[in-house]
């Protein structure tokens, strides 16, 4: 995972400076796919990562989820 400053740099290069995704990839050394991911991302908070972290859920919610899937 990239540090937050790198994510914002990619976003700035794309949105404000108007550079193409390929140009950003060449300049930063990141893959085109990585550049595209962060250039098009609106919110860099962890909730948009796409992975469900059970450590952030209340204990009851985790238990309920496990019980539902045992059926």
MIMAR-395781 format. One line per 10 residues: number of its first residue (from 1); their letters; for each residue x, y negated, z negated of N, C-alpha, C. Coordinates in pm, 1 decimal. Atoms other than C-alpha are relative to their C-alpha. Layout:
N
NUM	a	X Y Z X Y Z X Y Z; ...
//
This chain:
71
1	xxxxxxxxxx	84.9 117.6 0.0 0.0 0.0 0.0 89.3 -123.6 0.0; -74.9 125.4 -8.5 120.2 -348.4 81.3 -24.2 -87.1 -122.9; 23.0 98.8 105.4 174.5 -610.3 -186.9 -101.0 -104.1 48.1; 105.4 96.1 -33.0 -101.8 -870.4 -196.9 51.7 -113.9 87.8; -53.9 111.7 -78.2 124.8 -1144.3 -55.8 13.0 37.7 146.7; -11.9 -45.6 -138.8 187.8 -936.5 258.4 -137.2 6.8 66.1; 135.8 -6.6 -52.9 -185.3 -880.0 303.7 -48.5 -139.9 38.9; 42.1 136.7 -27.4 -252.4 -1252.6 281.7 79.5 -61.1 115.2; -80.8 49.9 -111.8 35.9 -1329.4 519.4 -55.4 49.3 133.0; 58.3 -56.4 -121.7 -114.4 -1096.1 779.9 -131.1 -71.1 32.2
11	xxxxxxxxxx	129.4 66.4 -18.5 -457.9 -1250.5 729.3 19.2 -143.6 49.8; -28.9 138.1 -38.7 -312.7 -1602.2 762.4 51.4 -7.3 143.5; -55.6 -0.6 -134.9 -114.8 -1519.2 1074.9 -110.9 22.9 103.7; 108.1 -32.5 -92.1 -430.0 -1380.6 1237.1 -106.8 -109.3 3.2; 115.2 91.5 7.9 -701.8 -1617.5 1115.6 35.5 -146.4 21.2; -33.5 142.1 -3.8 -521.6 -1948.9 1085.1 98.0 -32.6 113.2; -100.1 26.7 -102.7 -219.6 -1925.6 1315.1 -41.8 51.9 137.7; 53.5 -49.0 -126.4 -416.2 -1738.3 1582.7 86.7 101.5 71.7; -87.1 -100.1 -62.7 -153.8 -1470.4 1644.6 -77.5 128.2 27.0; 64.4 -127.1 -32.1 -254.4 -1142.4 1805.7 46.0 107.8 -98.0
21	xxxxxxxxxx	-35.3 -109.9 90.2 -250.9 -817.9 1610.4 134.0 60.6 38.9; -127.8 -56.1 -46.5 35.8 -686.3 1824.7 117.3 -90.7 -35.0; -105.4 95.7 33.4 238.1 -1000.8 1771.1 32.6 6.3 -149.0; -20.0 -10.1 145.0 188.4 -976.0 1395.1 72.5 129.9 -33.5; -65.2 -129.4 24.1 287.4 -608.3 1401.3 148.4 -7.7 34.2; -140.8 14.0 -39.4 609.5 -691.8 1587.6 77.5 -84.5 -101.1; -69.3 93.0 90.6 697.5 -980.4 1356.0 18.2 56.2 -140.5; -5.5 -48.8 138.2 621.6 -802.5 1029.2 63.1 138.0 -12.8; -53.3 -136.0 6.2 737.7 -452.5 1119.8 -101.6 102.8 -48.0; 106.4 -91.8 40.8 406.3 -300.7 1010.9 -65.3 58.9 124.1
31	xxxxxxxxxx	67.2 -61.7 -112.6 208.1 -66.9 1231.8 -120.0 -85.0 42.1; 116.7 71.5 -51.6 -69.4 -205.0 1451.0 -122.0 30.9 -85.3; 115.6 -42.5 80.5 -322.0 -6.0 1247.0 -4.4 -71.8 -135.0; -7.1 69.7 129.0 -203.1 -159.0 918.4 -32.6 -147.7 16.6; 25.7 142.3 -26.2 -205.0 -509.3 1063.3 -148.5 -22.7 25.8; 142.2 13.4 -31.1 -556.3 -460.2 1201.2 -84.5 11.2 -127.2; 74.7 -22.7 124.5 -680.2 -329.6 865.6 -3.7 -126.8 -85.8; -5.4 115.3 89.1 -564.0 -633.7 671.0 -39.8 -130.6 69.2; 40.5 121.2 -71.7 -626.5 -895.1 942.0 -151.8 -13.4 2.3; 145.6 2.8 -10.2 -993.6 -799.0 960.9 -70.7 15.3 -134.1
41	xxxxxxxxxx	58.0 -14.8 133.6 -1046.0 -748.8 587.4 -41.5 -136.0 -54.8; 50.8 124.7 58.6 -1259.6 -1016.6 422.3 30.8 -10.1 -149.3; -15.8 -1.9 145.4 -1215.9 -911.9 59.1 105.1 102.8 -36.3; -109.3 -89.9 35.0 -893.9 -762.3 -75.6 -14.4 65.4 -136.9; 17.7 -61.9 131.3 -1040.1 -648.3 -407.2 -4.0 152.2 14.1; -7.5 -146.3 -1.0 -1011.8 -279.9 -499.7 -131.1 66.7 36.4; 129.0 -62.8 -27.4 -1383.3 -218.9 -448.9 -16.2 35.4 147.7; 11.2 -26.2 -143.1 -1328.8 -216.4 -71.3 100.3 101.8 51.4; -100.4 -97.0 -42.4 -1057.6 46.4 -65.5 -65.5 124.0 59.0; 69.3 -114.9 -55.1 -1310.5 319.3 2.5 14.2 125.2 -84.3
51	xxxxxxxxxx	-16.8 -114.0 89.1 -1205.8 550.8 -276.8 -77.5 -24.9 -128.3; 75.0 11.9 124.0 -1426.3 616.0 -576.6 90.5 40.3 -115.1; -81.2 -29.4 116.7 -1233.8 595.6 -899.5 -91.7 25.4 -118.6; 87.6 -36.3 111.0 -1413.6 779.0 -1177.0 43.6 -64.8 -130.8; -47.3 62.6 123.8 -1199.0 602.5 -1436.8 -67.5 -134.4 -23.7; 64.9 129.9 14.7 -1394.7 280.7 -1375.2 -149.7 12.9 -27.1; 141.6 -20.8 25.6 -1735.5 435.9 -1436.5 -22.4 31.7 -147.5; 30.9 -37.7 138.1 -1902.5 466.4 -1776.2 -9.9 151.9 -10.7; 0.1 -144.7 22.5 -1881.7 815.8 -1924.8 -129.7 67.7 39.0; 129.2 -60.0 -33.8 -2254.3 881.1 -1880.9 -17.2 13.6 150.6
61	xxxxxxxxxx	14.6 -4.5 -146.2 -2241.5 801.3 -1509.8 78.6 116.0 58.4; -82.6 -110.4 -47.6 -1961.5 1051.1 -1455.9 -66.9 132.3 -33.2; 67.5 -122.7 41.5 -2145.6 1319.3 -1652.6 -122.5 25.8 86.3; 118.4 -14.3 -84.9 -2465.4 1255.5 -1454.3 38.3 45.0 140.7; -44.2 -37.3 -134.1 -2275.9 1282.1 -1126.2 42.2 146.6 4.6; -44.8 -139.7 5.0 -2119.7 1611.1 -1229.5 -119.5 93.0 -13.7; 118.5 -84.2 19.9 -2453.9 1752.7 -1347.6 -82.0 13.5 127.8; 77.4 -3.7 -124.0 -2625.0 1663.5 -1019.1 62.9 96.4 100.8; -68.9 -83.7 -98.6 -2363.0 1847.0 -816.2 15.1 145.2 -45.5; -9.1 -138.3 48.3 -2375.6 2164.2 -1030.0 -117.8 83.7 46.0
71	x	123.1 -70.3 -36.5 -2722.5 2253.9 -904.2 19.5 84.2 122.8
//
